[in-house]
Amino acid sequence: SLEASGRYISNGYAGTLFFPQRASLHLGVQKKWKNASLGFSWTDVFNSSSFFSIVNDLSDAGIYYEWFYDLEGSIAKLSYTYTLGNEAKKGRTSGAADVFNRMD
């Protein structure tokens, strides 16, 4: 299976702080077999959401701050999952289910 998702954050203010707009694209692919799966995901493909600045402009009071943020950047992940155990026991009921049935 293939998955693509994105995120957009519009610019705006939080009090006197100005946050610029940011956007990112995320991709993933996964192959499943009977007892295993292999997946690959890539966040922020174009590395466009990891670097941004926040501005506090109070020029009337002679105050101007600009913070530059450098977040984790683009990240690629490879995952492998293998299911252990007996298939026949996956549908079992617990002792708590027996108690709940007696209460009805």
N, C-alpha and C positions, 0 to 999 in steps of 0.2 A: 504494500500500500504506500501511497505517496501523500504527503501533507505539506501545504504551504500556508503560512499565516503571516500577518503583519500587524504592526502597531503604529498608531499615529497619536502624538500628543501635541495639541495646538498650543500656541504661545499664550501666555496669560500672566496675571499678577497674583501674588499671594502676599497681601499687605503691600509693602513698598518694593518687594522683590519681583523682578521681571524674569520669567522663564521663557526661553525661545522654543520654537516648535522642533519636534524630533520625530523621526520615522524609522522603522526597522522592518526587515523581512527575515522570516525564519522558515527553514526547510527541513523536512524529515522524510525518511524512507524506511520501511520495515518489511522484512520477509519472514513469514511464519511457516513452521513445519509442525509435525504432530506434537513433539515434545520440546521444541526449541524455537527461538526467534532471534533474529539478528537485526539490529537497527542502527541507523546513522542519523544524527540531527546536527543542524548548523544554525546557531542563533546569530542574529544581526549580521547577515551575510555580507552586506556592503560596509559594515563598521560605521554606520551613519548615526547611531543613537548613543554611542559611547562617549563622545566628546561634546561637551556643551558648556556654556557659561551662564551664570546667574548674576544679574546686575541689580544693585541697589543704588538708585540715582536720586539723591536728595540734594540737588544742586542749590536749592534755596537756603539750605542749612550748611552748604559747603562740604557735603559728604557724598562721596562716590566710591562704591566698592564694586569690584567685579571678580567673582570666583570662577575658576576654570576647573571643570570636573573631567577626569579621565577614568571612566569606569572599566569594567573587565574586557571590553572589546568583543570581537567576534570569537565564538567558542564552538568547536566541533566536538561531538561526542559519539563514541562507538560503543554499543551495548550488545551483550549476548546473554540470553536467558535460556536456561534449561530447566524443565520441570522434573522434579524428583518425586518418587512415591508411586503408590499403586493406584491406578485409575479406578478400580472397583470401590475403593474406600472414599472416594471424593464425594459421593452422594449420601454418606452416612448422616444420621441424626445424632444430636447430643442428648445428654441426660436432661438438660434444661428444656428441650422440646417436649419430652415426656411430661414434665411438671406443668408446662403451659397447656398441654392437651387435657390434663386432668382438671384444670381450673375452668374449662369451658362448659 
